[in-house]
Amino acid sequence: MMRNLSRPTARFNLTRWFFLLGVLSITLFSSVTPYVLSRFLTAKMLERDGELTMQFVGSIVETQHAAEYFLGGPSRPDDANLLEFFRHVSLMPDVLRANVFAGDGSIIWSSDEKLIARRFAENDELAAALDGRVVVKSDLIRAHAEHDGAKLEHVYLESDRFVENYVPVRHPESGAVIGAVEFYRVPRPLFQAIEEGTRLVWLCAAAVGLVLFATLFWAVRRADAVMRRQEQRLVETETLATVGEMAVAIAHGIRNPLAIIRSSAELNAELEPGATESAQTIIDQVDRLEMWLRDLLTYSQPDGGRLEPVRLDAALEQSLRTFSSELHRRGIEVVVDIPSALPPVRGDPVLLAQLFHNLLSNALEAIEGSGRIEVRAASRGRLIQVEIVDTGAGIEESRLRTLFVPFQTSKPKGLGVGLPLVRRIVSRFGGAVRVDSAPGRGTTVTVDLVVAE
């Protein structure tokens, strides 16, 4: 049964979409949240400032016995209590202007004498204060003339930014609202505190947004990488299933004819001495086909099986015997540096020998004419690191990215399962494999194997 190995032409790029949507949403969140918080902080600080102002005015009214003045009772301009009340109101900190309103909304006293006895219609803030509520408002003075759009009560002010407070005045005994006092203040310490608080809110929001984005972006990139690996493994599993079916069918159909061909070639070499070279060529090609079949069967086998301690030198010796005649014929020097004191590794002796077989075969194919192959191993904690170095032509950087992709090869006589098979075997053993190469300086294949318990 053949499986459909087709892959979608377009893949959803999770990292890219998260980057775009994440930047947009987190930027929006980091902008709206500090804006709302800064407005809330400003409103609460101004509201608290207004409440303190109301308490201060109430204490002055009670101390100076000024309630009769608001009720229209008898008072004299030179009344000491009244003058003291006005002095306290006008000398409050940061006051730009102070207006004292009677219960009917008329100005009965002002720090600006030009406003005394005036009444400003449609003053909602004053109406709220006479209703018993503290009104606090921070604004910019947009004009200084009555005819150019400014509020009438802002006439003659000489400041760009101010806080306008309307505080109700209550009778000390009955608690009824008997008037209101309006303050135009420029509380620079309060403005500075608001600006510092607003700046801190924005900085914290920006920092939280950056940390949140960086954390989520790292998590999404990691998840995307895991998904890509899982997708690759899924495709590889589907490929392996098809390869396994093909390999089993080919093995059953070809192995017996190959055995007959090899036996006939060996018999022909014995009976006809002059045909030895031709017979050896046939035997070599049959062995190559056998190796391909073995690689396909091994590569398509599912992971699993019991692992056991295996000595590196024994597995390497078995592989070197296979290539001894070719190494001698081509004059390729092999240098083996595997200390006898190295502990055994966790693996399977047959698969480990096949791993060395594939790596040595690749090294031989990479060397044109004579050359040198070094096999060395060293202990790295709980790992044994094996390096196979050849003096071949090297591998271009563009090909390095596809070395472990099955069935992709530049060799005219290869299947493209050699290094993928090596990686698959090493993965079964719990290790890792790396390739370092460049044109003109040969290739180094590093295999990390786990020390057997």
C-alpha positions as CSV (number, residue, x, y, z in Angstrom):
1,M,0.0,0.0,0.0
2,M,1.5,3.3,-1.1
3,R,1.0,6.4,1.1
4,N,0.5,9.9,-0.2
5,L,3.7,11.8,0.8
6,S,2.6,15.2,-0.7
7,R,3.1,18.2,1.4
8,P,1.2,21.5,1.4
9,T,2.7,24.1,-0.8
10,A,2.0,26.9,1.8
11,R,2.7,26.6,5.5
12,F,1.3,28.8,8.2
13,N,4.2,30.7,9.6
14,L,3.3,30.9,13.3
15,T,6.4,33.0,14.3
16,R,5.8,35.6,11.6
17,W,2.0,36.0,12.4
18,F,2.6,36.1,16.1
19,F,5.3,38.8,15.6
20,L,2.9,41.0,13.6
21,L,-0.2,40.4,15.8
22,G,1.9,40.4,19.0
23,V,3.5,43.7,18.3
24,L,0.1,45.2,17.3
25,S,-1.9,43.9,20.3
26,I,0.8,44.4,23.0
27,T,1.6,47.9,21.6
28,L,-2.2,48.7,21.8
29,F,-2.4,47.2,25.3
30,S,0.8,49.0,26.5
31,S,-0.7,52.3,25.2
32,V,-4.3,52.1,26.4
33,T,-3.5,50.7,29.9
34,P,-1.0,53.5,30.9
35,Y,-3.3,56.1,29.4
36,V,-6.2,54.9,31.5
37,L,-4.1,54.5,34.6
38,S,-2.5,57.9,34.2
39,R,-5.9,59.6,33.8
40,F,-7.1,57.7,36.9
41,L,-4.0,58.6,38.9
42,T,-4.4,62.3,37.9
43,A,-8.1,62.4,38.7
44,K,-7.5,60.8,42.1
45,M,-4.7,63.1,43.1
46,L,-6.6,66.2,42.0
47,E,-9.7,64.9,43.8
48,R,-7.7,64.4,47.0
49,D,-6.2,67.8,46.7
50,G,-9.7,69.3,46.3
51,E,-10.9,67.5,49.4
52,L,-8.0,68.8,51.5
53,T,-8.8,72.3,50.2
54,M,-12.5,72.0,51.3
55,Q,-11.4,70.8,54.7
56,F,-9.1,73.8,55.0
57,V,-11.7,76.3,54.0
58,G,-14.2,74.7,56.4
59,S,-11.8,75.1,59.3
60,I,-11.2,78.8,58.4
61,V,-15.0,79.5,58.2
62,E,-15.5,77.9,61.6
63,T,-12.5,79.6,63.2
64,Q,-13.2,83.1,61.9
65,H,-17.0,82.9,62.3
66,A,-17.5,83.8,58.7
67,A,-20.8,81.9,58.2
68,E,-22.9,85.1,58.7
69,Y,-21.1,86.7,55.9
70,F,-22.3,84.0,53.4
71,L,-25.9,84.2,54.8
72,G,-26.0,88.0,54.3
73,G,-25.9,88.8,58.0
74,P,-24.5,92.1,59.4
75,S,-20.8,92.5,58.6
76,R,-18.5,95.4,58.4
77,P,-15.6,95.8,55.8
78,D,-13.2,96.3,58.7
79,D,-14.5,93.2,60.6
80,A,-11.3,91.5,61.9
81,N,-12.7,88.0,61.5
82,L,-13.9,88.8,58.0
83,L,-10.6,90.3,57.0
84,E,-8.7,87.4,58.5
85,F,-10.9,84.9,56.6
86,F,-10.2,86.8,53.3
87,R,-6.5,86.9,54.1
88,H,-6.4,83.1,54.8
89,V,-8.2,82.4,51.5
90,S,-6.0,84.7,49.4
91,L,-2.8,83.4,51.0
92,M,-3.5,79.7,50.4
93,P,-0.5,78.0,48.7
94,D,-0.2,78.3,45.0
95,V,-3.4,80.3,44.7
96,L,-3.6,82.4,41.5
97,R,-7.1,83.7,42.1
98,A,-9.8,83.1,44.8
99,N,-13.5,83.9,44.4
100,V,-16.0,83.7,47.2
101,F,-19.6,83.0,46.1
102,A,-22.8,83.5,48.0
103,G,-25.6,81.0,47.9
104,D,-27.2,82.8,45.0
105,G,-24.0,82.4,42.8
106,S,-22.8,86.0,43.0
107,I,-19.2,86.8,43.8
108,I,-19.1,88.6,47.2
109,W,-15.4,88.7,47.4
110,S,-12.5,88.1,45.0
111,S,-8.7,88.4,45.1
112,D,-9.3,90.3,41.9
113,E,-11.4,93.3,42.8
114,K,-12.7,93.6,39.2
115,L,-14.8,90.5,39.6
116,I,-16.6,91.4,42.9
117,A,-20.4,91.5,42.6
118,R,-20.3,89.8,39.1
119,R,-22.3,86.7,38.3
120,F,-21.4,84.2,35.6
121,A,-24.3,82.4,34.0
122,E,-24.4,78.7,33.2
123,N,-21.6,77.8,35.6
124,D,-22.1,74.1,36.1
125,E,-19.1,73.7,38.4
126,L,-20.5,76.4,40.7
127,A,-23.9,74.8,40.7
128,A,-22.3,71.4,41.7
129,A,-20.4,73.1,44.5
130,L,-23.6,74.8,45.8
131,D,-25.2,71.3,45.7
132,G,-22.5,70.1,48.1
133,R,-20.0,68.4,45.8
134,V,-16.3,69.2,45.4
135,V,-15.4,70.0,41.8
136,V,-11.8,69.7,40.6
137,K,-10.7,70.4,37.1
138,S,-7.3,70.9,35.5
139,D,-7.2,72.8,32.3
140,L,-5.3,75.1,30.0
141,I,-6.2,78.7,29.6
142,R,-6.9,79.1,25.9
143,A,-7.5,82.9,25.8
144,H,-7.5,85.9,28.0
145,A,-10.2,88.0,26.5
146,E,-14.0,87.6,26.9
147,H,-14.6,87.5,23.2
148,D,-12.1,84.9,21.9
149,G,-13.6,81.7,23.3
150,A,-12.3,81.6,26.9
151,K,-14.6,81.0,29.9
152,L,-15.7,84.3,31.3
153,E,-14.3,83.5,34.8
154,H,-10.9,82.9,33.2
155,V,-10.6,86.6,32.2
156,Y,-7.5,88.3,33.5
157,L,-5.7,85.1,34.4
158,E,-2.0,85.0,33.5
159,S,-1.1,81.3,33.6
160,D,-1.1,78.5,31.0
161,R,-2.0,75.6,33.2
162,F,-4.0,75.6,36.4
163,V,-6.2,73.6,38.7
164,E,-9.8,75.0,39.3
165,N,-11.4,74.0,42.6
166,Y,-14.9,74.7,43.6
167,V,-15.4,73.7,47.2
168,P,-18.7,74.0,49.1
169,V,-18.9,76.1,52.3
170,R,-21.0,74.5,55.0
171,H,-22.5,76.0,58.1
172,P,-20.5,74.9,61.1
173,E,-23.6,73.9,63.0
174,S,-26.3,72.8,60.6
175,G,-24.0,71.5,57.8
176,A,-26.0,73.1,55.1
177,V,-24.2,74.6,52.1
178,I,-24.2,78.4,52.5
179,G,-21.8,79.3,49.7
180,A,-18.7,78.2,47.7
181,V,-15.2,79.2,47.2
182,E,-13.5,79.0,43.8
183,F,-9.7,78.6,43.6
184,Y,-7.5,78.9,40.6
185,R,-4.3,77.3,41.6
186,V,-1.0,76.5,40.1
187,P,0.2,73.7,42.4
188,R,3.6,73.0,40.7
189,P,4.6,70.2,43.2
190,L,1.3,68.5,42.5
191,F,1.8,68.9,38.7
192,Q,5.4,67.5,39.1
193,A,4.1,64.5,41.1
194,I,1.5,63.8,38.5
195,E,4.0,64.0,35.7
196,E,6.4,61.7,37.6
197,G,3.6,59.3,38.3
198,T,2.4,59.4,34.7
199,R,6.0,58.9,33.4
200,L,6.5,55.9,35.8
201,V,3.2,54.3,34.6
202,W,4.2,54.6,31.0
203,L,7.7,53.3,31.6
204,C,6.4,50.4,33.6
205,A,3.8,49.6,30.9
206,A,6.5,49.7,28.2
207,A,8.8,47.5,30.2
208,V,6.0,45.0,31.0
209,G,5.0,45.0,27.3
210,L,8.6,44.3,26.2
211,V,9.1,41.6,28.7
212,L,5.7,40.0,27.9
213,F,6.4,40.2,24.1
214,A,9.9,38.8,24.5
215,T,8.7,35.9,26.7
216,L,5.7,35.0,24.5
217,F,7.9,35.4,21.3
218,W,10.4,33.0,22.8
219,A,7.7,30.5,23.7
220,V,6.0,30.8,20.3
221,R,9.3,30.4,18.4
222,R,10.1,27.3,20.5
223,A,6.6,26.0,19.9
224,D,7.0,26.7,16.2
225,A,10.3,24.9,16.1
226,V,8.7,21.9,17.9
227,M,5.9,21.9,15.4
228,R,8.3,22.0,12.5
229,R,10.3,19.1,14.0
230,Q,7.1,17.1,14.6
231,E,6.0,17.9,11.0
232,Q,9.4,16.8,9.7
233,R,9.2,13.6,11.8
234,L,5.7,12.9,10.5
235,V,6.8,13.3,6.9
236,E,9.9,11.2,7.7
237,T,7.7,8.5,9.3
238,E,5.5,8.4,6.2
239,T,8.6,8.2,4.1
240,L,10.0,5.4,6.2
241,A,6.8,3.4,6.0
242,T,6.9,3.6,2.3
243,V,10.6,2.8,2.2
244,G,10.0,-0.1,4.5
245,E,7.4,-1.6,2.3
246,M,9.6,-1.1,-0.8
247,A,12.7,-2.5,0.9
248,V,10.9,-5.6,2.1
249,A,9.5,-6.2,-1.3
250,I,12.8,-5.6,-3.0
251,A,14.7,-7.8,-0.5
252,H,12.4,-10.7,-1.0
253,G,12.6,-10.4,-4.8
254,I,16.3,-9.6,-5.3
255,R,18.3,-11.2,-2.6
256,N,18.0,-14.7,-3.9
257,P,19.0,-13.7,-7.5
258,L,21.8,-11.7,-6.1
259,A,23.1,-14.6,-4.1
260,I,23.0,-16.8,-7.2
261,I,24.8,-14.2,-9.2
262,R,27.5,-13.8,-6.6
263,S,28.0,-17.6,-6.2
264,S,28.2,-18.0,-10.0
265,A,30.8,-15.2,-10.2
266,E,32.9,-16.9,-7.5
267,L,32.6,-20.3,-9.2
268,N,33.5,-18.7,-12.5
269,A,36.6,-17.2,-11.0
270,E,37.7,-20.5,-9.7
271,L,37.1,-22.4,-12.9
272,E,38.5,-19.8,-15.3
273,P,41.6,-18.0,-13.9
274,G,41.4,-15.4,-16.7
275,A,38.0,-14.2,-15.6
276,T,39.0,-13.3,-12.1
277,E,38.9,-9.6,-12.6
278,S,35.5,-9.6,-14.3
279,A,34.2,-12.0,-11.6
280,Q,35.5,-9.6,-8.9
281,T,33.7,-6.7,-10.5
282,I,30.5,-8.6,-10.4
283,I,31.0,-9.6,-6.8
284,D,31.7,-6.0,-5.8
285,Q,28.6,-4.7,-7.5
286,V,26.5,-7.5,-5.9
287,D,27.9,-6.5,-2.5
288,R,27.0,-2.9,-3.2
289,L,23.4,-3.9,-3.9
290,E,23.4,-5.9,-0.8
291,M,24.7,-2.9,1.2
292,W,21.9,-0.8,-0.3
293,L,19.3,-3.3,0.7
294,R,20.7,-3.6,4.2
295,D,20.7,0.2,4.5
296,L,17.1,0.5,3.3
297,L,15.9,-2.2,5.7
298,T,17.8,-0.7,8.6
299,Y,16.6,2.8,7.9
300,S,13.0,1.7,7.6
301,Q,13.0,-0.2,10.9
302,P,11.0,1.4,13.7
303,D,12.9,2.7,16.7
304,G,13.3,0.4,19.7
305,G,15.1,-2.8,20.6
306,R,17.3,-3.6,23.5
307,L,20.6,-1.7,23.7
308,E,23.6,-3.2,25.2
309,P,27.3,-2.2,26.0
310,V,29.4,-2.2,22.8
311,R,33.1,-1.6,22.5
312,L,34.0,0.9,19.9
313,D,37.3,-0.7,18.8
314,A,35.5,-4.0,18.0
315,A,32.8,-2.3,15.9
316,L,35.4,-0.2,14.1
317,E,37.6,-3.2,13.4
318,Q,34.7,-5.1,11.8
319,S,34.0,-2.1,9.5
320,L,37.7,-1.6,8.6
321,R,38.0,-5.2,7.5
322,T,35.3,-4.6,4.9
323,F,37.3,-1.8,3.3
324,S,40.8,-3.2,3.8
325,S,41.3,-4.2,0.2
326,E,40.1,-0.9,-1.2
327,L,42.1,1.1,1.3
328,H,45.3,-0.9,0.3
329,R,44.6,-0.6,-3.4
330,R,44.1,3.2,-3.3
331,G,46.9,3.8,-0.9
332,I,44.7,5.6,1.7
333,E,46.2,5.7,5.1
334,V,43.9,5.0,8.1
335,V,45.0,6.3,11.5
336,V,43.0,4.9,14.5
337,D,43.3,6.5,17.9
338,I,40.8,4.8,20.2
339,P,42.2,4.4,23.7
340,S,41.7,0.9,25.1
341,A,40.6,2.3,28.4
342,L,37.5,3.9,26.9
343,P,34.4,2.4,28.5
344,P,31.8,0.7,26.2
345,V,29.0,2.7,24.7
346,R,25.3,2.1,24.8
347,G,24.1,0.6,21.4
348,D,23.7,-2.4,19.2
349,P,26.8,-4.0,17.8
350,V,25.4,-4.6,14.3
351,L,24.0,-1.1,14.0
352,L,27.2,0.5,15.4
353,A,29.3,-1.5,12.8
354,Q,26.9,-0.3,10.1
355,L,27.3,3.3,11.4
356,F,31.1,3.1,11.0
357,H,30.6,1.4,7.7
358,N,28.6,4.3,6.3
359,L,30.9,6.9,7.6
360,L,34.0,5.2,6.3
361,S,32.3,4.6,2.9
362,N,31.5,8.3,2.7
363,A,35.1,9.2,3.6
364,L,36.4,6.9,0.9
365,E,34.2,8.4,-1.7
366,A,35.2,11.9,-0.7
367,I,38.9,11.2,-1.3
368,E,40.2,11.2,-4.8
369,G,43.2,9.0,-5.2
370,S,45.3,8.6,-2.1
371,G,44.7,10.4,1.2
372,R,44.2,10.0,4.9
373,I,41.4,9.0,7.2
374,E,41.7,9.5,11.0
375,V,39.4,7.9,13.5
376,R,39.8,9.1,17.0
377,A,37.7,8.9,20.2
378,A,37.8,10.6,23.6
379,S,35.8,10.6,26.7
380,R,33.6,13.7,27.4
381,G,32.0,13.0,30.8
382,R,29.0,10.7,30.2
383,L,29.7,10.8,26.4
384,I,32.2,9.2,24.1
385,Q,33.0,11.6,21.3
386,V,34.1,9.9,18.0
387,E,35.6,11.9,15.1
388,I,36.1,10.6,11.6
389,V,38.3,13.0,9.6
390,D,39.1,12.7,5.9
391,T,41.3,14.7,3.5
392,G,38.7,14.8,0.8
393,A,37.4,17.7,-1.3
394,G,35.0,18.9,1.4
395,I,31.4,19.9,1.2
396,E,29.9,23.2,0.1
397,E,27.9,25.1,2.7
398,S,24.7,24.9,0.6
399,R,24.8,21.1,0.8
400,L,25.5,20.9,4.5
401,R,21.9,21.9,5.2
402,T,20.5,18.8,3.4
403,L,23.1,16.2,4.4
404,F,20.6,14.4,6.8
405,V,17.6,14.7,4.5
406,P,16.8,11.2,3.2
407,F,17.0,10.5,-0.6
408,Q,18.9,13.7,-1.4
409,T,22.3,13.0,-2.7
410,S,24.8,14.4,-5.2
411,K,26.5,11.1,-5.7
412,P,25.8,9.3,-9.0
413,K,25.9,5.9,-7.3
414,G,24.2,6.8,-4.0
415,L,20.7,6.4,-2.6
416,G,20.9,9.3,-0.2
417,V,20.3,7.3,3.0
418,G,23.9,7.0,4.3
419,L,24.1,10.0,6.7
420,P,20.3,9.9,7.4
421,L,20.9,6.3,8.5
422,V,23.8,7.4,10.6
423,R,21.7,10.0,12.4
424,R,18.8,7.6,12.8
425,I,21.2,5.0,14.4
426,V,22.8,7.6,16.7
427,S,19.3,8.8,17.7
428,R,18.4,5.3,18.7
429,F,21.5,5.2,20.9
430,G,20.6,8.6,22.5
431,G,23.5,10.4,20.9
432,A,24.0,13.2,18.3
433,V,25.9,13.6,15.1
434,R,27.5,16.8,13.5
435,V,29.3,17.5,10.3
436,D,31.9,20.2,9.8
437,S,33.3,20.7,6.4
438,A,34.3,23.2,3.8
439,P,35.6,22.9,0.2
440,G,39.3,22.2,0.1
441,R,39.8,21.3,3.8
442,G,38.1,17.9,4.1
443,T,35.3,16.8,6.4
444,T,35.0,16.0,10.0
445,V,32.0,13.9,11.3
446,T,31.6,14.0,15.1
447,V,29.4,11.4,16.7
448,D,28.5,11.6,20.4
449,L,27.6,8.2,22.0
450,V,26.3,7.6,25.5
451,V,28.5,5.6,27.9
452,A,26.9,2.3,28.8
453,E,25.6,2.1,32.4
